[in-house]
Amino acid sequence: MTLAGIGYDSHRLQEGRRLVLGGVEIPGEIGLAGHSDADVLVHAVIDALLGAAGLGDIGQHFPDTEERWRDADSMALLAHVLDLLGERGMTPRNVDCTIVLERPRVGPHRAAIRESLARALALPAERVNVKATTGEGMGFVGRGEGAAAFAIATVQEQ
Ligand code: MG
C-alpha cells in the first residue's frame, strides 16, 4: 500500500546563524534561528514522512525543550525517522517540496539540495523534487523575516 503525508515548517531568519536547507549550507550573512540547525526544509520532509507513516509530528519525536536536540543536525533527525519507518516495513517512494524564501535565492543551490535529500532518503534524484519560490514581497517571507517549506511524501508499506 502507498501512503501519503504532508509537512510544513517555518523558521525565523537571523543574522549570524547558518542557513542550512536540505542538509546543504548556503553561504551568506543570514541564517535560520531554531533549537536545532533550523533546516526548515528537512523539518517539512520529516513531518511529511511521519504523516505518511501515521507517526505524529517532529515535535513529538524531537521536542525543542530537550537539550540533546540543541543545534541538532536535522539530517541525523531524518535518518532517525527513516529508521522508524524501516522498523515498520515502510520505505519512502518520492518526496516533493517547496522552499519559500525571499533571499538568498535558492535556485543556484537547488540541484545540490536535491542530491543531498535524495542521498539521505536513498532515492534516485528523479524521485525527489525541490522547488523554490519567494513571497513576492508579501507576508513574513516577503519581508525577509523568515522562511517556510512545504513537503509531500509517499511511503510504500510492505
Ligand atoms: Mg522546524
py3Dmol code that shows the C-alpha trace and the ligand (Angstrom):
import py3Dmol

protein = """\
ATOM      1  CA  MET A   1       0.000   0.000   0.000  1.00  0.00           C
ATOM      2  CA  THR A   2       1.156   3.555  -0.745  1.00  0.00           C
ATOM      3  CA  LEU A   3       0.589   6.175   1.939  1.00  0.00           C
ATOM      4  CA  ALA A   4       0.933   9.961   1.618  1.00  0.00           C
ATOM      5  CA  GLY A   5       1.758  12.644   4.164  1.00  0.00           C
ATOM      6  CA  ILE A   6       2.215  16.400   4.171  1.00  0.00           C
ATOM      7  CA  GLY A   7       4.630  18.598   6.065  1.00  0.00           C
ATOM      8  CA  TYR A   8       5.007  22.317   6.709  1.00  0.00           C
ATOM      9  CA  ASP A   9       7.522  24.300   8.716  1.00  0.00           C
ATOM     10  CA  SER A  10       8.756  27.854   9.144  1.00  0.00           C
ATOM     11  CA  HIS A  11      11.741  29.417  10.892  1.00  0.00           C
ATOM     12  CA  ARG A  12      12.814  32.963  11.630  1.00  0.00           C
ATOM     13  CA  LEU A  13      15.773  34.455   9.737  1.00  0.00           C
ATOM     14  CA  GLN A  14      18.536  35.780  11.942  1.00  0.00           C
ATOM     15  CA  GLU A  15      21.940  37.324  11.270  1.00  0.00           C
ATOM     16  CA  GLY A  16      24.898  35.238  12.338  1.00  0.00           C
ATOM     17  CA  ARG A  17      23.060  31.929  12.052  1.00  0.00           C
ATOM     18  CA  ARG A  18      23.827  29.251   9.445  1.00  0.00           C
ATOM     19  CA  LEU A  19      21.423  28.767   6.566  1.00  0.00           C
ATOM     20  CA  VAL A  20      21.026  25.028   6.014  1.00  0.00           C
ATOM     21  CA  LEU A  21      18.446  23.770   3.519  1.00  0.00           C
ATOM     22  CA  GLY A  22      18.106  20.069   2.827  1.00  0.00           C
ATOM     23  CA  GLY A  23      21.454  19.473   4.509  1.00  0.00           C
ATOM     24  CA  VAL A  24      23.234  21.977   2.251  1.00  0.00           C
ATOM     25  CA  GLU A  25      24.815  25.031   3.867  1.00  0.00           C
ATOM     26  CA  ILE A  26      24.162  28.174   1.844  1.00  0.00           C
ATOM     27  CA  PRO A  27      26.811  30.831   2.414  1.00  0.00           C
ATOM     28  CA  GLY A  28      25.734  34.312   3.481  1.00  0.00           C
ATOM     29  CA  GLU A  29      25.216  36.714   6.356  1.00  0.00           C
ATOM     30  CA  ILE A  30      21.837  35.404   7.397  1.00  0.00           C
ATOM     31  CA  GLY A  31      20.536  32.050   8.528  1.00  0.00           C
ATOM     32  CA  LEU A  32      17.628  30.403  10.276  1.00  0.00           C
ATOM     33  CA  ALA A  33      17.050  30.517  14.012  1.00  0.00           C
ATOM     34  CA  GLY A  34      15.899  27.452  15.924  1.00  0.00           C
ATOM     35  CA  HIS A  35      16.693  24.930  18.598  1.00  0.00           C
ATOM     36  CA  SER A  36      18.271  22.577  16.042  1.00  0.00           C
ATOM     37  CA  ASP A  37      20.184  23.683  12.934  1.00  0.00           C
ATOM     38  CA  ALA A  38      16.756  25.002  11.820  1.00  0.00           C
ATOM     39  CA  ASP A  39      16.819  23.203   8.462  1.00  0.00           C
ATOM     40  CA  VAL A  40      13.262  24.204   7.617  1.00  0.00           C
ATOM     41  CA  LEU A  41      13.160  22.020   4.508  1.00  0.00           C
ATOM     42  CA  VAL A  42      14.263  18.831   6.247  1.00  0.00           C
ATOM     43  CA  HIS A  43      11.774  19.536   9.036  1.00  0.00           C
ATOM     44  CA  ALA A  44       8.940  19.719   6.489  1.00  0.00           C
ATOM     45  CA  VAL A  45      10.161  16.493   4.839  1.00  0.00           C
ATOM     46  CA  ILE A  46      10.340  14.759   8.236  1.00  0.00           C
ATOM     47  CA  ASP A  47       6.756  15.787   9.001  1.00  0.00           C
ATOM     48  CA  ALA A  48       5.608  14.527   5.589  1.00  0.00           C
ATOM     49  CA  LEU A  49       7.258  11.139   6.227  1.00  0.00           C
ATOM     50  CA  LEU A  50       5.899  10.921   9.779  1.00  0.00           C
ATOM     51  CA  GLY A  51       2.479  11.879   8.423  1.00  0.00           C
ATOM     52  CA  ALA A  52       2.542   9.134   5.789  1.00  0.00           C
ATOM     53  CA  ALA A  53       3.577   6.593   8.423  1.00  0.00           C
ATOM     54  CA  GLY A  54       0.955   7.761  10.934  1.00  0.00           C
ATOM     55  CA  LEU A  55       3.675   8.576  13.453  1.00  0.00           C
ATOM     56  CA  GLY A  56       2.695  12.051  14.621  1.00  0.00           C
ATOM     57  CA  ASP A  57       4.958  15.055  14.122  1.00  0.00           C
ATOM     58  CA  ILE A  58       8.529  16.202  14.523  1.00  0.00           C
ATOM     59  CA  GLY A  59       7.828  17.982  17.818  1.00  0.00           C
ATOM     60  CA  GLN A  60       6.686  14.728  19.425  1.00  0.00           C
ATOM     61  CA  HIS A  61       9.839  12.882  18.379  1.00  0.00           C
ATOM     62  CA  PHE A  62      12.390  15.674  18.916  1.00  0.00           C
ATOM     63  CA  PRO A  63      10.986  18.154  21.487  1.00  0.00           C
ATOM     64  CA  ASP A  64      12.699  21.566  21.421  1.00  0.00           C
ATOM     65  CA  THR A  65      12.609  21.525  25.209  1.00  0.00           C
ATOM     66  CA  GLU A  66      15.245  18.782  25.236  1.00  0.00           C
ATOM     67  CA  GLU A  67      18.893  19.787  25.458  1.00  0.00           C
ATOM     68  CA  ARG A  68      20.031  16.812  23.385  1.00  0.00           C
ATOM     69  CA  TRP A  69      18.360  18.283  20.294  1.00  0.00           C
ATOM     70  CA  ARG A  70      20.065  21.691  20.652  1.00  0.00           C
ATOM     71  CA  ASP A  71      21.877  22.515  17.380  1.00  0.00           C
ATOM     72  CA  ALA A  72      20.947  19.019  16.202  1.00  0.00           C
ATOM     73  CA  ASP A  73      21.878  18.107  12.633  1.00  0.00           C
ATOM     74  CA  SER A  74      18.458  17.785  11.006  1.00  0.00           C
ATOM     75  CA  MET A  75      19.838  15.218   8.555  1.00  0.00           C
ATOM     76  CA  ALA A  76      20.541  12.998  11.597  1.00  0.00           C
ATOM     77  CA  LEU A  77      16.930  13.504  12.718  1.00  0.00           C
ATOM     78  CA  LEU A  78      15.815  12.488   9.222  1.00  0.00           C
ATOM     79  CA  ALA A  79      17.980   9.351   9.427  1.00  0.00           C
ATOM     80  CA  HIS A  80      16.305   8.511  12.749  1.00  0.00           C
ATOM     81  CA  VAL A  81      12.840   8.936  11.198  1.00  0.00           C
ATOM     82  CA  LEU A  82      13.820   6.676   8.287  1.00  0.00           C
ATOM     83  CA  ASP A  83      14.843   4.052  10.848  1.00  0.00           C
ATOM     84  CA  LEU A  84      11.406   4.361  12.499  1.00  0.00           C
ATOM     85  CA  LEU A  85       9.776   3.792   9.101  1.00  0.00           C
ATOM     86  CA  GLY A  86      12.111   0.904   8.319  1.00  0.00           C
ATOM     87  CA  GLU A  87      11.174  -0.825  11.596  1.00  0.00           C
ATOM     88  CA  ARG A  88       7.566  -0.759  10.347  1.00  0.00           C
ATOM     89  CA  GLY A  89       8.411  -2.092   6.884  1.00  0.00           C
ATOM     90  CA  MET A  90       7.939   1.304   5.259  1.00  0.00           C
ATOM     91  CA  THR A  91      10.160   2.911   2.629  1.00  0.00           C
ATOM     92  CA  PRO A  92       9.886   6.384   1.050  1.00  0.00           C
ATOM     93  CA  ARG A  93       8.865   6.353  -2.624  1.00  0.00           C
ATOM     94  CA  ASN A  94       9.003  10.025  -3.514  1.00  0.00           C
ATOM     95  CA  VAL A  95       9.191  13.469  -1.986  1.00  0.00           C
ATOM     96  CA  ASP A  96       8.151  16.784  -3.469  1.00  0.00           C
ATOM     97  CA  CYS A  97       8.846  20.007  -1.634  1.00  0.00           C
ATOM     98  CA  THR A  98       8.787  23.787  -1.934  1.00  0.00           C
ATOM     99  CA  ILE A  99      11.065  26.254  -0.154  1.00  0.00           C
ATOM    100  CA  VAL A 100       9.608  29.728   0.327  1.00  0.00           C
ATOM    101  CA  LEU A 101      12.381  32.247   0.900  1.00  0.00           C
ATOM    102  CA  GLU A 102      12.897  35.796  -0.320  1.00  0.00           C
ATOM    103  CA  ARG A 103      16.693  35.783  -0.244  1.00  0.00           C
ATOM    104  CA  PRO A 104      19.243  34.464  -0.687  1.00  0.00           C
ATOM    105  CA  ARG A 105      17.958  32.884  -3.867  1.00  0.00           C
ATOM    106  CA  VAL A 106      17.660  29.111  -3.620  1.00  0.00           C
ATOM    107  CA  GLY A 107      17.870  28.475  -7.373  1.00  0.00           C
ATOM    108  CA  PRO A 108      21.672  28.159  -7.628  1.00  0.00           C
ATOM    109  CA  HIS A 109      21.641  25.569  -4.804  1.00  0.00           C
ATOM    110  CA  ARG A 110      18.599  23.607  -5.873  1.00  0.00           C
ATOM    111  CA  ALA A 111      20.480  20.747  -7.570  1.00  0.00           C
ATOM    112  CA  ALA A 112      22.764  20.296  -4.557  1.00  0.00           C
ATOM    113  CA  ILE A 113      19.768  20.272  -2.203  1.00  0.00           C
ATOM    114  CA  ARG A 114      18.023  17.692  -4.365  1.00  0.00           C
ATOM    115  CA  GLU A 115      21.095  15.452  -4.402  1.00  0.00           C
ATOM    116  CA  SER A 116      21.513  15.810  -0.650  1.00  0.00           C
ATOM    117  CA  LEU A 117      17.900  14.871   0.098  1.00  0.00           C
ATOM    118  CA  ALA A 118      17.914  12.018  -2.417  1.00  0.00           C
ATOM    119  CA  ARG A 119      21.065  10.577  -0.825  1.00  0.00           C
ATOM    120  CA  ALA A 120      19.548  10.824   2.658  1.00  0.00           C
ATOM    121  CA  LEU A 121      16.301   9.202   1.518  1.00  0.00           C
ATOM    122  CA  ALA A 122      18.128   6.523  -0.528  1.00  0.00           C
ATOM    123  CA  LEU A 123      16.054   7.557  -3.559  1.00  0.00           C
ATOM    124  CA  PRO A 124      17.068   8.412  -7.117  1.00  0.00           C
ATOM    125  CA  ALA A 125      17.161  12.176  -7.701  1.00  0.00           C
ATOM    126  CA  GLU A 126      14.109  11.925 -10.022  1.00  0.00           C
ATOM    127  CA  ARG A 127      12.026  10.856  -7.019  1.00  0.00           C
ATOM    128  CA  VAL A 128      12.987  13.929  -5.007  1.00  0.00           C
ATOM    129  CA  ASN A 129      11.723  17.214  -6.394  1.00  0.00           C
ATOM    130  CA  VAL A 130      12.810  20.527  -4.916  1.00  0.00           C
ATOM    131  CA  LYS A 131      11.008  23.715  -5.835  1.00  0.00           C
ATOM    132  CA  ALA A 132      11.667  27.257  -4.677  1.00  0.00           C
ATOM    133  CA  THR A 133       9.623  30.417  -4.663  1.00  0.00           C
ATOM    134  CA  THR A 134       9.557  33.792  -2.929  1.00  0.00           C
ATOM    135  CA  GLY A 135       6.858  35.687  -1.078  1.00  0.00           C
ATOM    136  CA  GLU A 136       6.790  38.414  -3.774  1.00  0.00           C
ATOM    137  CA  GLY A 137       7.431  40.939  -1.019  1.00  0.00           C
ATOM    138  CA  MET A 138       4.332  39.854   0.908  1.00  0.00           C
ATOM    139  CA  GLY A 139       3.924  38.386   4.377  1.00  0.00           C
ATOM    140  CA  PHE A 140       6.689  37.199   6.735  1.00  0.00           C
ATOM    141  CA  VAL A 141       8.666  35.622   3.891  1.00  0.00           C
ATOM    142  CA  GLY A 142       8.362  38.677   1.676  1.00  0.00           C
ATOM    143  CA  ARG A 143       9.502  40.979   4.487  1.00  0.00           C
ATOM    144  CA  GLY A 144      12.575  38.784   4.985  1.00  0.00           C
ATOM    145  CA  GLU A 145      11.523  37.744   8.488  1.00  0.00           C
ATOM    146  CA  GLY A 146      11.617  34.026   7.870  1.00  0.00           C
ATOM    147  CA  ALA A 147      11.489  31.055   5.559  1.00  0.00           C
ATOM    148  CA  ALA A 148       8.901  28.334   5.107  1.00  0.00           C
ATOM    149  CA  ALA A 149       8.834  24.929   3.484  1.00  0.00           C
ATOM    150  CA  PHE A 150       6.124  22.560   2.314  1.00  0.00           C
ATOM    151  CA  ALA A 151       6.602  18.867   1.561  1.00  0.00           C
ATOM    152  CA  ILE A 152       4.641  15.842   0.500  1.00  0.00           C
ATOM    153  CA  ALA A 153       5.960  12.317   0.752  1.00  0.00           C
ATOM    154  CA  THR A 154       4.688   8.929  -0.297  1.00  0.00           C
ATOM    155  CA  VAL A 155       5.741   5.842   1.569  1.00  0.00           C
ATOM    156  CA  GLN A 156       5.430   2.214   0.479  1.00  0.00           C
ATOM    157  CA  GLU A 157       4.218  -0.188   3.134  1.00  0.00           C
ATOM    158  CA  GLN A 158       5.244  -3.798   2.517  1.00  0.00           C
TER     159      GLN A 158
END
"""
ligand_1 = """\
1
MG
Mg 11.412 23.382 12.393
"""
view = py3Dmol.view(width=600, height=400)
view.addModel(protein, "pdb")
view.setStyle({"model": 0}, {"cartoon": {"style": "trace"}})
view.addModel(ligand_1, "xyz")
view.setStyle({"model": 1}, {"stick": {}})
view.zoomTo()
view.show()
